[in-house]
Amino acid sequence: MPRLSLAAALLVLAALAGTMTYTGFLIIGVLADYLGIGRVMTGLLLGVLFARFPAIRNGKLRMAGLLPKPARRPVMVGLLALCLSTLVWRGEYVPALFTGFTTAFLLAYPWIWRAISGRVLAFLPKFMSGQRPSGDTGGTVVDVEMRERKD
C-alpha cells in the first residue's frame, strides 16, 4: 500500500501544479487585457512584483523583495479575485472554476500545512528530535524510584 499511497499523492500534486500553472496563465491574460500590454510584459511585471532575492543585513542572510512578507498573500488573493470576477462576468465558467479552486487553496493553505505537518511530526519518533524515547509501556508498569534510608 505505500506505493499506491505515494502514487496517489504524486498524482494529486501533479494535478495541483497543473491547476496552479493554468491559473497563472489566466491571471496574466486578464491583467494583460486590463493594462493593454502583452502577456510577456505582464509576466515580467508580476515577476518583478513577487521576486525574492537574497540579501545580507546585519550579518544575516535574509530574503528581500518589492512586497513585504505580510502583503504577498493579500496581493495574490486580490489578483485571483480580480481574475475570477472578470472570468465570471465574461461568462467563462470553466476557467473561473480553476481560478476559484486556486483561490480557495491559497486561502486554506495555512490550515492545510498545519494539519499535515502536525500529523507528520506526530508520526515521527520523539528521539529523532533529540529527546530520549519515553519507553511508554501502555500504563501497565508503575515506574518508582527507590531510595535507601540510613538508620
C-alpha positions as CSV (number, residue, x, y, z in Angstrom):
1,M,0.0,0.0,0.0
2,P,2.8,2.5,0.4
3,R,3.5,2.6,-3.3
4,L,-0.2,3.2,-4.0
5,S,-0.3,6.0,-1.5
6,L,2.8,7.5,-3.0
7,A,1.4,7.3,-6.5
8,A,-1.9,8.9,-5.4
9,A,0.0,11.7,-3.6
10,L,2.1,12.4,-6.6
11,L,-0.9,12.4,-8.9
12,V,-2.7,14.9,-6.6
13,L,0.4,17.1,-6.5
14,A,0.8,17.0,-10.3
15,A,-2.9,17.9,-10.7
16,L,-2.5,20.8,-8.2
17,A,0.6,22.0,-10.1
18,G,-1.2,21.9,-13.4
19,T,-4.2,23.8,-11.9
20,M,-1.9,26.5,-10.4
21,T,0.0,26.9,-13.7
22,Y,-3.2,27.3,-15.7
23,T,-4.5,29.8,-13.2
24,G,-1.3,31.8,-13.5
25,F,-1.8,31.8,-17.3
26,L,-5.3,33.1,-16.8
27,I,-4.2,35.8,-14.4
28,I,-1.5,37.0,-16.8
29,G,-4.1,37.1,-19.6
30,V,-6.6,39.1,-17.6
31,L,-4.0,41.6,-16.4
32,A,-2.7,42.0,-19.9
33,D,-6.2,42.9,-21.1
34,Y,-6.6,45.4,-18.3
35,L,-3.2,47.0,-18.7
36,G,-3.3,46.9,-22.5
37,I,0.1,45.3,-22.8
38,G,1.3,41.9,-24.0
39,R,1.4,38.8,-21.9
40,V,5.2,38.7,-21.8
41,M,5.4,42.2,-20.3
42,T,2.7,41.4,-17.8
43,G,4.5,38.3,-16.8
44,L,7.7,40.3,-16.3
45,L,5.9,42.9,-14.2
46,L,4.4,40.2,-12.0
47,G,7.9,38.6,-11.7
48,V,9.4,41.8,-10.5
49,L,6.5,42.3,-8.1
50,F,6.8,38.9,-6.5
51,A,10.6,38.3,-6.9
52,R,12.6,37.5,-3.8
53,F,16.4,38.0,-3.7
54,P,18.9,37.0,-1.0
55,A,20.3,40.0,0.9
56,I,22.7,40.2,3.8
57,R,21.6,42.6,6.6
58,N,23.3,42.8,10.0
59,G,25.5,39.9,9.1
60,K,22.5,37.6,8.4
61,L,21.2,36.2,5.2
62,R,17.7,37.3,4.5
63,M,15.2,37.4,1.6
64,A,14.4,40.8,0.2
65,G,11.7,41.8,-2.3
66,L,9.5,44.5,-3.5
67,L,6.5,43.3,-1.5
68,P,6.9,42.8,2.3
69,K,6.0,39.3,3.6
70,P,2.6,40.3,5.1
71,A,1.5,41.8,1.8
72,R,2.2,39.0,-0.5
73,R,-0.8,36.7,0.2
74,P,-3.4,39.6,0.2
75,V,-2.0,40.8,-3.2
76,M,-2.2,37.3,-4.6
77,V,-5.7,36.8,-3.3
78,G,-6.7,40.2,-4.8
79,L,-5.3,39.3,-8.2
80,L,-7.1,36.0,-8.1
81,A,-10.4,37.7,-7.1
82,L,-10.0,40.2,-10.0
83,C,-9.4,37.3,-12.4
84,L,-12.3,35.3,-11.0
85,S,-14.8,38.2,-11.2
86,T,-13.6,39.1,-14.7
87,L,-14.0,35.5,-15.9
88,V,-17.5,35.1,-14.4
89,W,-18.5,38.5,-15.9
90,R,-17.4,37.3,-19.3
91,G,-19.3,34.1,-18.9
92,E,-16.2,31.8,-19.0
93,Y,-17.2,29.4,-16.2
94,V,-14.6,26.6,-16.6
95,P,-11.6,28.9,-16.3
96,A,-13.4,30.6,-13.4
97,L,-13.7,27.2,-11.6
98,F,-9.9,26.7,-11.9
99,T,-9.4,30.2,-10.5
100,G,-11.9,29.7,-7.7
101,F,-10.2,26.4,-6.7
102,T,-6.8,28.1,-6.7
103,T,-8.2,31.0,-4.6
104,A,-9.7,28.5,-2.1
105,F,-6.5,26.6,-1.9
106,L,-4.5,29.7,-1.3
107,L,-6.8,30.8,1.5
108,A,-6.8,27.3,3.1
109,Y,-3.1,26.6,2.7
110,P,-2.0,27.7,6.2
111,W,-4.5,25.3,7.8
112,I,-3.7,22.5,5.4
113,W,0.1,23.0,6.2
114,R,-0.5,22.9,10.0
115,A,-2.6,19.8,9.7
116,I,-0.2,17.9,7.5
117,S,2.9,19.0,9.4
118,G,1.3,18.2,12.7
119,R,0.5,14.6,11.6
120,V,3.9,14.1,10.2
121,L,5.6,15.3,13.3
122,A,3.4,13.2,15.5
123,F,4.2,10.2,13.4
124,L,8.0,10.6,13.7
125,P,9.6,9.2,16.9
126,K,10.4,11.6,19.7
127,F,14.0,10.6,19.8
128,M,14.7,11.9,16.3
129,S,14.2,15.4,17.6
130,G,17.0,15.0,20.2
131,Q,14.7,13.8,23.1
132,R,15.1,10.4,24.8
133,P,12.4,7.9,24.0
134,S,9.8,7.8,26.7
135,G,9.6,4.0,27.0
136,D,5.8,4.1,27.3
137,T,4.5,0.7,28.4
138,G,0.8,1.5,27.9
139,G,0.1,2.2,31.6
140,T,0.7,-1.4,32.8
141,V,4.0,-0.7,34.6
142,V,4.4,1.6,37.5
143,D,7.7,3.4,37.5
144,V,9.0,4.0,41.0
145,E,12.3,5.4,42.2
146,M,13.6,3.6,45.3
147,R,15.9,5.2,47.9
148,E,17.5,3.6,50.8
149,R,17.1,5.2,54.2
150,K,20.1,5.2,56.5
151,D,19.4,4.3,60.1
